[in-house]
Amino acid sequence: MQHLQSPDPLRPQIAVRELIAMVGCLMALNALSIDILLPALAEIGHALGAPGNDRQLVITSYVFGFGLAQLGFGPLSDAMGRRKTLLIALVAYLAATVLCLVSQGLWALVAARALQGVAAAATRVIAVAIVRDLVSGRRMAEIMSFAMTVFTVAPILAPSIGQLILFGGDWRVIFIFLFVMASALALWMMTRLPETLHPEKRIELRLGSAMKNYALAASNRITLGYLTASCFIMGALFAFIATSEQVLAELYELGAMFPIAFAVIALGLAGANIVNAKIVRRLGMRRISHSALIAYLLVNGANLTLAFFGKPPFLAYFLLLMTALMLFSMIGANFSALAMEPAGDRAGTTAALYGSSTAMAGAVLGSVIGQGYDGTVLPITLGFTVLGAIAFLIVLWTEKGKLFGVGEANEPDA
């Protein structure tokens, strides 16, 4: 079994497989926190008096809090270390989950969900920074792809778990389940996760220093370009998540079968991540992500064409949607690794900037598209296509008009 060296004297090594599992589970906590509530949105809306599209706020408030707080957790983890920052944040997540459990109104729940997202932000930032502390380049992309495969277990199972909980209880029981899962994760991290940031590489926590580090990260053309392109791609993903229950369960009348349809899509994403992990070291991040982005545009264009002529047949819409999201997963893992590549010792700050920007922009853009839902799939397919086209133009700017293999020789394999 392969091991990676850490600077932690108490835990000098970590197995690559356990690292992948840890990173995947940390990221999965966020997917679980979002997707497990999707089958309950209609019940929450009815119980708390949230009409129409307002129920989407239970999802988007979490994502916005999750994005905003990453700006703080990046510099904090660069100063305090990854392990301590993560454990503090997991305790805060548990407290916010209790607030969600006892909320009595829509806006109280929305506020508690935003706090839950704030606490969960550390898991996203620190998961990426831990990997970047230990490896880089195509090796990082490979590990992140395998971790994303672990991560996709959450969206595969989460809606079904949520639906099963609703069969035996009300929507509040879902938050009890989240509390138990987060407690188990915190215990695992406390006993097994080493500190991966060397003491000599820690950066003193100062507001001016943090702003300077963010400016330095954003000044790199590759980081800025792939970060910005990812913002628009993530907007499409969050639009799908926010409207999936309305479109699949209500418009296409899947009802209780909605979690199964969602699981099929998530399985497709997991398969795409496995394929990406297997081929990225051979083909490179640019060649894969650029090809996937072009294919993403074509697939969404096909779905948009169908939507212009009315309600697309379910099978056609579903297969095109799933294909687009599979391509998204291949784009996302490689865009993230490309944006992080120039980070060096500022991996925590760069990961925070990337995660915060993509989550907040994704939440805002996804909410705009989601609030435009009018009982048809036209606003969603149009949003997917437009956001994908903008991302493509940004990548063209980033690579100075040269796509695919250009720059591959500079992608390290470490």
Secondary structure, DSSP 8 states (H G I E B T S, - for coil): --EEE-S-SSS-EEEHHHHHHHHHHHHHHHHHHHHTTGGGHHHHHHHHT--GGGGGHHHHHHHHHHHHHHHHHHHHHHHH-HHHHHHHHHHHHHHHHHHHHH--SHHHHHHHHHHHHHHHHHHHHHHHHHHHHH--HHHHHHHHHHHHHHHTHHHHHHHHHHHHHHHHS-THHHHHHHHHHHHHHHHHHHHH----S-GGG-----HHHHHHHHHHHHHSHHHHHHHHHHHHHHHHHHHHHHHHIIIIIIIS--GGGHHHHHHHHHHHHHHHHHHHHHHHHHH-HHHHHHHHHHHHHHHHHHHHHHHHTSS--HHHHHHHHHHHHHHHHHHHHHHHHHHHTT-GGGHHHHHHHHHHHHHHHHHHHHHHHHHT--SSSHHHHHHHHHHHHHHHHHHHHHTTT--TTTTGGGS---
